[in-house]
Amino acid sequence: MTSSLTQDRLDLSRRLFLRGTGGGLLLGSTLGFARPTFAQSGEAGAAAEPPPTGPAGRPLPQMEKEMPVEPERRLGWAIVGLGKFALNQILPAFAESRSSRLVALVSGNRQKAEQVGARYGVEARGIYGYDTFDRMGDNPAIDVVYIVLPNALHAEYTVRAFKAGKHVFCEKPMAVTVEECETMIRAGRDAGRKLMVAYRAQFEPHNVEAIRIARDGEIGRIRLVTSDHGRILDPRDPADQWRMMKSLAGGGSLYDIGIYSLQAARYLTGEEPVEVFGQIASPADDPRFREVEDRVAFQLRFPSGAVANLSSSYSTASVKRIQAFGEKGSLVLDPATEYEGNRLTLQTEKGRQEVKVKETSQFAAEMDHFSRSIMSNTEPKTPGEEGLRDIRLLQAVYRSAREGRPVSTEATGSLR
């Protein structure tokens, strides 16, 4: 038997339900409650209709994240080379892109390209082979060609993309020789198209914050930078096999991952080195290093007096670490250049703290930056000249190691 109190609650619940469905309009006055009012956004205290009782199209709320631009205003990208890096990192990044969209794929394996294209909504006309690469000039949907090929192929396919009338985004290192870099830059200028090198670390949030900290003087004038990048070169991995061939890679660990150490020293100090000194060590009995080097230790000296001690290795456990030491403190990025999960620690007179940074896709960020540079006709952050400068410096490291003495960067033309 239902108690009177329970019955009263049931009656109240029923009447509240009826009001939500359009009945019981006088419930508020019957029970002595004030009928609630609902303020419009930005109009404190203004009366409005109560919330809907079912699915309804509400006005657009304030967005916490920037919305992508309309598809027709995003630039169309073609990815050249569908290896492990492109499939696992670059293609998924388009889901987070706001100014770039995937419209074409280039691969020597047509079946693989079609399979990948079906997953990413790439139309059949956007599938190309290396033998049909130049036909991209007839596809107006393609604005940017992203070269993700072995280093020695960067120059050829960059020039061909420019001839097809496309802008070029090229993986690092830019090319294997200074002459190739200069050829790429000239080809872009002749075509009236832009060239950018994919220095993803300059768009990775923790590195971006470290650059800000260094440039704002929070650790004082920088006196020393150290950076070490190492990993095991695995000949069983197809992605590593071409890296053991100098004709395709241009160099060993220095070109592949030592360039991260070099970049870190340059973008943290904000200076260009005036002198380099390098040493190279490779085990004579290891077939991985018949053509390319294993370990490289190199030092940079900057105009301010700052020094950078840097290294790269193909035979040590994975390390991706960057440190900067200033007169008032230091910062450590460890890991520094992973695809995700990097960490930044700051040490000052206030103590040691881990700097929390919002994680965003460094790949989407660099692609969108280039798209916006094209749309606004502005210089990208890492143009071809940036890639050329690094190749000149890396070549100076090799020269120093051969000659066993420091080499002035002015003598190599690194600052041109």
C-alpha positions as CSV (number, residue, x, y, z in Angstrom):
1,M,0.0,0.0,0.0
2,T,1.4,3.4,-1.0
3,S,2.0,5.9,1.8
4,S,0.7,9.4,1.5
5,L,4.3,10.8,1.3
6,T,5.2,8.4,-1.4
7,Q,2.0,9.2,-3.3
8,D,2.8,12.9,-3.1
9,R,6.2,12.3,-4.6
10,L,4.8,10.3,-7.4
11,D,2.2,13.0,-8.1
12,L,5.0,15.6,-8.1
13,S,7.2,13.6,-10.5
14,R,4.2,13.0,-12.8
15,R,3.3,16.7,-12.9
16,L,7.0,17.7,-13.5
17,F,7.1,15.2,-16.4
18,L,3.8,16.7,-17.8
19,R,5.3,20.2,-17.6
20,G,8.3,19.0,-19.6
21,T,6.1,17.6,-22.3
22,G,3.8,20.6,-22.5
23,G,1.3,19.9,-19.7
24,G,1.1,21.3,-16.2
25,L,1.8,24.9,-17.2
26,L,0.6,26.2,-13.9
27,L,2.7,23.9,-11.8
28,G,5.1,26.6,-10.7
29,S,2.3,28.9,-9.4
30,T,0.4,25.9,-7.9
31,L,3.3,24.8,-5.7
32,G,4.4,28.3,-5.0
33,F,7.7,28.0,-7.0
34,A,9.0,30.8,-9.1
35,R,9.2,29.9,-12.8
36,P,12.8,29.8,-13.9
37,T,14.1,32.1,-16.6
38,F,16.9,31.3,-19.0
39,A,19.4,34.0,-20.1
40,Q,20.5,34.3,-23.7
41,S,24.3,34.1,-24.2
42,G,25.7,37.5,-23.4
43,E,22.4,38.9,-22.0
44,A,22.5,38.4,-18.2
45,G,19.0,38.1,-16.8
46,A,17.2,38.2,-20.1
47,A,14.3,35.8,-20.3
48,A,14.3,33.1,-22.9
49,E,12.6,29.9,-23.8
50,P,13.4,26.9,-21.5
51,P,15.7,24.1,-22.8
52,P,14.1,21.7,-25.3
53,T,12.7,18.4,-24.0
54,G,14.0,16.4,-27.0
55,P,16.6,16.6,-29.8
56,A,16.8,20.1,-31.2
57,G,19.2,22.2,-33.2
58,R,20.7,24.6,-30.8
59,P,22.8,27.7,-31.8
60,L,26.5,27.2,-32.4
61,P,28.2,27.2,-29.0
62,Q,31.5,28.9,-28.3
63,M,34.2,26.6,-29.7
64,E,37.1,25.4,-27.5
65,K,39.1,24.4,-30.6
66,E,39.5,26.2,-33.8
67,M,37.3,24.7,-36.6
68,P,38.8,23.7,-39.9
69,V,38.2,25.9,-42.8
70,E,35.7,24.8,-45.4
71,P,37.0,21.9,-47.5
72,E,37.1,24.0,-50.7
73,R,39.4,26.4,-48.9
74,R,41.8,23.8,-47.7
75,L,44.8,23.1,-49.9
76,G,45.0,19.7,-51.6
77,W,48.1,17.6,-50.7
78,A,49.7,14.7,-52.6
79,I,51.9,12.4,-50.6
80,V,54.8,10.9,-52.5
81,G,56.0,7.6,-50.9
82,L,53.9,5.3,-48.8
83,G,56.4,3.9,-46.4
84,K,56.1,3.3,-42.7
85,F,56.5,7.0,-41.8
86,A,53.9,8.2,-44.2
87,L,51.4,5.6,-43.3
88,N,51.8,5.8,-39.5
89,Q,52.4,9.5,-39.0
90,I,51.6,11.8,-42.0
91,L,48.4,10.4,-43.3
92,P,46.7,10.1,-39.9
93,A,47.7,13.8,-39.2
94,F,45.2,15.0,-41.9
95,A,42.4,14.2,-39.4
96,E,43.8,17.0,-37.2
97,S,44.6,19.4,-40.1
98,R,42.6,22.6,-40.5
99,S,44.0,24.0,-43.7
100,S,45.2,20.9,-45.6
101,R,43.4,17.9,-47.1
102,L,44.7,14.7,-48.7
103,V,43.8,14.5,-52.4
104,A,46.5,12.3,-54.0
105,L,48.9,9.5,-53.3
106,V,52.1,8.4,-55.3
107,S,53.5,4.9,-54.9
108,G,55.3,2.4,-57.0
109,N,52.8,-0.2,-55.8
110,R,49.4,0.6,-57.4
111,Q,47.5,-1.9,-55.3
112,K,48.9,-0.5,-52.0
113,A,48.1,3.1,-53.1
114,E,44.5,2.1,-54.0
115,Q,44.0,0.3,-50.8
116,V,45.3,3.3,-48.7
117,G,43.4,5.7,-50.9
118,A,40.1,3.8,-50.3
119,R,40.6,4.3,-46.5
120,Y,41.3,8.0,-46.8
121,G,38.8,8.9,-49.5
122,V,41.3,9.6,-52.2
123,E,39.6,9.3,-55.6
124,A,41.0,7.0,-58.3
125,R,42.2,10.0,-60.4
126,G,44.4,10.9,-57.4
127,I,46.4,7.7,-57.5
128,Y,49.7,8.0,-59.3
129,G,52.8,5.9,-59.9
130,Y,56.3,7.2,-60.3
131,D,55.9,6.7,-64.0
132,T,52.8,8.9,-64.0
133,F,54.1,11.4,-61.5
134,D,54.3,14.3,-64.0
135,R,50.6,14.0,-64.8
136,M,49.8,15.6,-61.5
137,G,50.2,18.9,-63.4
138,D,46.8,18.1,-65.0
139,N,45.1,17.7,-61.6
140,P,44.0,21.1,-60.2
141,A,42.9,19.6,-56.9
142,I,46.6,19.2,-56.0
143,D,48.3,22.3,-54.6
144,V,51.2,20.8,-52.6
145,V,53.4,17.8,-53.2
146,Y,55.0,16.3,-50.1
147,I,58.2,14.3,-50.9
148,V,58.6,11.4,-48.5
149,L,61.3,9.5,-50.4
150,P,64.9,8.4,-49.7
151,N,67.2,11.5,-49.4
152,A,68.8,11.1,-52.8
153,L,65.5,11.3,-54.6
154,H,64.4,14.6,-53.0
155,A,65.9,16.8,-55.6
156,E,64.6,15.0,-58.6
157,Y,61.0,14.8,-57.5
158,T,61.0,18.3,-56.1
159,V,62.1,19.7,-59.5
160,R,59.5,17.6,-61.3
161,A,56.8,18.8,-58.9
162,F,57.7,22.4,-59.5
163,K,57.6,21.7,-63.3
164,A,54.1,20.4,-62.7
165,G,53.2,23.7,-61.2
166,K,52.9,22.5,-57.6
167,H,54.3,23.8,-54.3
168,V,56.7,21.4,-52.5
169,F,57.0,20.2,-48.9
170,C,60.2,18.1,-48.6
171,E,61.3,15.8,-45.9
172,K,64.6,16.4,-44.1
173,P,67.4,16.3,-44.9
174,M,66.6,18.5,-47.9
175,A,69.0,16.7,-50.2
176,V,72.3,14.9,-50.2
177,T,74.5,17.7,-51.6
178,V,74.7,21.4,-51.5
179,E,74.3,21.6,-55.3
180,E,71.1,19.6,-55.1
181,C,69.7,22.0,-52.5
182,E,70.6,25.0,-54.7
183,T,68.9,23.3,-57.7
184,M,65.7,22.8,-55.7
185,I,65.6,26.4,-54.6
186,R,66.2,27.7,-58.1
187,A,63.5,25.4,-59.5
188,G,61.0,26.8,-57.0
189,R,61.8,30.4,-57.8
190,D,61.6,29.7,-61.6
191,A,58.2,28.1,-61.2
192,G,56.9,30.8,-58.8
193,R,56.2,28.2,-56.2
194,K,57.1,27.8,-52.6
195,L,59.5,25.2,-51.0
196,M,59.5,24.2,-47.3
197,V,61.6,21.6,-45.5
198,A,59.7,19.4,-43.0
199,Y,61.5,20.3,-39.8
200,R,58.8,18.9,-37.6
201,A,60.6,19.6,-34.3
202,Q,60.1,23.4,-34.9
203,F,56.4,22.7,-34.8
204,E,56.3,20.2,-31.9
205,P,54.7,22.0,-28.9
206,H,57.4,21.2,-26.3
207,N,60.2,22.4,-28.6
208,V,58.2,25.5,-29.5
209,E,57.8,26.3,-25.8
210,A,61.6,25.6,-25.2
211,I,62.4,28.1,-28.0
212,R,60.1,30.7,-26.3
213,I,61.8,30.1,-22.9
214,A,65.2,30.5,-24.4
215,R,64.4,33.6,-26.5
216,D,62.6,35.3,-23.7
217,G,65.7,34.9,-21.5
218,E,64.1,32.9,-18.8
219,I,67.3,30.9,-18.3
220,G,69.6,33.8,-19.1
221,R,72.1,34.0,-21.9
222,I,72.7,30.5,-23.2
223,R,76.3,29.3,-22.8
224,L,76.0,25.6,-23.7
225,V,73.6,23.3,-25.7
226,T,73.9,19.5,-25.7
227,S,71.9,17.2,-27.9
228,D,72.1,13.5,-28.5
229,H,70.1,11.5,-31.0
230,G,70.7,7.8,-31.3
231,R,68.9,4.6,-32.3
232,I,69.7,1.1,-33.6
233,L,69.9,0.8,-37.4
234,D,68.0,-2.4,-38.2
235,P,68.9,-4.0,-41.6
236,R,65.8,-6.2,-41.4
237,D,63.6,-3.2,-41.5
238,P,62.8,-2.0,-45.1
239,A,62.7,1.5,-43.8
240,D,66.3,1.2,-42.7
241,Q,67.7,-0.7,-45.6
242,W,68.1,2.3,-47.9
243,R,69.7,4.2,-45.0
244,M,72.7,1.9,-45.2
245,M,73.3,2.9,-48.8
246,K,75.2,6.2,-49.3
247,S,73.9,6.6,-52.8
248,L,70.4,6.9,-51.4
249,A,70.9,8.3,-47.9
250,G,73.8,10.7,-48.6
251,G,75.2,9.9,-45.2
252,G,74.7,7.9,-42.0
253,S,73.4,8.8,-38.6
254,L,74.6,12.4,-39.0
255,Y,72.3,13.1,-42.0
256,D,69.4,11.1,-40.6
257,I,69.2,12.0,-36.9
258,G,72.2,14.2,-36.2
259,I,70.3,16.9,-38.1
260,Y,67.9,17.1,-35.1
261,S,70.8,17.8,-32.8
262,L,72.1,20.4,-35.2
263,Q,68.7,22.1,-35.5
264,A,68.3,22.2,-31.8
265,A,71.5,24.1,-31.3
266,R,70.6,26.6,-33.9
267,Y,66.9,27.2,-32.9
268,L,67.6,27.4,-29.2
269,T,70.6,29.8,-29.4
270,G,69.0,31.7,-32.3
271,E,72.5,31.9,-33.8
272,E,74.5,30.5,-36.7
273,P,77.8,28.7,-35.9
274,V,81.1,30.2,-36.9
275,E,83.1,27.0,-36.5
276,V,82.4,23.2,-36.4
277,F,84.6,20.3,-35.3
278,G,83.6,16.7,-35.9
279,Q,84.8,13.2,-35.1
280,I,83.4,10.0,-36.7
281,A,83.7,6.4,-35.4
282,S,82.3,3.3,-37.2
283,P,83.1,-0.4,-36.4
284,A,85.1,-1.8,-39.3
285,D,83.5,-5.3,-38.9
286,D,79.9,-4.2,-39.0
287,P,78.3,-4.6,-42.4
288,R,75.8,-1.9,-41.6
289,F,78.5,0.7,-41.9
290,R,80.4,-0.3,-45.0
291,E,79.1,2.9,-46.8
292,V,77.7,5.2,-44.1
293,E,78.9,6.3,-40.7
294,D,77.8,5.1,-37.3
295,R,78.7,7.5,-34.5
296,V,79.4,11.2,-34.8
297,A,80.4,13.7,-32.1
298,F,80.5,17.3,-33.3
299,Q,80.9,20.7,-31.7
300,L,79.6,24.1,-32.8
301,R,81.0,27.5,-31.7
302,F,78.7,30.5,-32.0
303,P,79.4,34.2,-32.2
304,S,78.2,34.9,-28.7
305,G,80.7,32.4,-27.3
306,A,78.1,29.7,-26.7
307,V,79.1,26.1,-27.5
308,A,77.1,23.1,-28.6
309,N,78.2,19.5,-28.0
310,L,76.2,17.3,-30.2
311,S,76.1,13.6,-31.3
312,S,74.3,11.0,-33.4
313,S,74.6,7.2,-33.4
314,Y,73.2,4.2,-35.3
315,S,74.4,1.6,-32.7
316,T,73.2,2.9,-29.3
317,A,70.0,2.6,-27.4
318,S,67.4,5.1,-28.4
319,V,68.0,8.6,-27.1
320,K,66.4,11.9,-28.2
321,R,67.6,14.5,-25.8
322,I,68.2,18.3,-25.9
323,Q,69.6,20.4,-23.1
324,A,70.3,24.2,-22.9
325,F,72.2,25.7,-20.1
326,G,72.0,29.4,-19.4
327,E,73.4,31.9,-16.9
328,K,70.2,31.7,-14.8
329,G,68.9,28.2,-15.4
330,S,68.5,25.3,-17.8
331,L,66.0,23.4,-19.7
332,V,65.8,19.7,-20.7
333,L,63.8,18.1,-23.4
334,D,63.8,14.4,-22.8
335,P,62.5,12.9,-24.9
336,A,62.7,15.8,-27.3
337,T,61.8,14.6,-30.8
338,E,59.5,11.7,-30.4
339,Y,56.3,11.7,-32.5
340,E,54.4,12.2,-29.2
341,G,55.0,12.0,-25.5
342,N,57.9,14.6,-25.3
343,R,58.7,16.2,-22.0
344,L,60.1,19.6,-21.1
345,T,61.7,20.4,-17.7
346,L,62.8,23.8,-16.6
347,Q,65.3,24.6,-13.8
348,T,65.6,28.1,-12.5
349,E,66.2,29.8,-9.1
350,K,62.6,29.1,-8.4
351,G,63.3,25.4,-8.5
352,R,62.7,22.5,-10.9
353,Q,59.4,22.1,-12.7
354,E,58.0,20.1,-15.6
355,V,56.5,22.5,-18.1
356,K,53.0,21.3,-19.1
357,V,52.3,21.8,-22.8
358,K,49.2,21.0,-24.7
359,E,49.8,18.1,-27.0
360,T,49.0,18.7,-30.7
361,S,50.1,17.0,-33.9
362,Q,53.4,18.4,-35.0
363,F,52.7,16.9,-38.5
364,A,49.4,18.7,-38.9
365,A,50.9,21.9,-37.5
366,E,53.7,21.9,-40.1
367,M,51.5,21.0,-43.0
368,D,48.9,23.7,-42.0
369,H,51.6,26.3,-41.6
370,F,52.8,25.7,-45.2
371,S,49.2,25.7,-46.5
372,R,48.6,29.1,-44.8
373,S,51.9,30.4,-46.1
374,I,50.8,29.6,-49.6
375,M,47.4,31.1,-49.1
376,S,48.8,34.3,-47.6
377,N,51.8,34.4,-49.9
378,T,54.2,34.6,-47.0
379,E,57.6,33.0,-46.4
380,P,57.3,29.6,-44.6
381,K,59.1,29.2,-41.3
382,T,61.6,26.6,-42.7
383,P,62.1,27.4,-46.4
384,G,64.6,25.8,-48.7
385,E,67.4,28.1,-47.5
386,E,67.0,26.6,-44.1
387,G,67.6,23.1,-45.5
388,L,70.5,24.3,-47.6
389,R,72.2,25.9,-44.5
390,D,72.0,22.5,-42.6
391,I,73.5,20.6,-45.5
392,R,76.4,23.0,-45.7
393,L,77.0,22.6,-41.9
394,L,76.7,18.8,-42.1
395,Q,79.2,18.7,-44.9
396,A,81.5,20.9,-42.8
397,V,81.3,18.3,-40.0
398,Y,82.4,15.6,-42.5
399,R,85.2,17.7,-43.7
400,S,86.4,18.5,-40.2
401,A,86.4,14.8,-39.3
402,R,88.4,14.0,-42.4
403,E,91.0,16.7,-41.8
404,G,91.1,16.3,-38.0
405,R,90.7,20.0,-37.3
406,P,88.0,22.7,-36.8
407,V,86.4,24.2,-39.9
408,S,85.2,27.7,-40.3
409,T,81.6,27.9,-41.5
410,E,82.5,31.0,-43.5
411,A,84.9,28.9,-45.6
412,T,82.0,26.5,-46.4
413,G,79.5,29.2,-47.3
414,S,77.2,28.0,-44.6
415,L,75.9,31.5,-43.8
416,R,75.0,32.4,-47.4
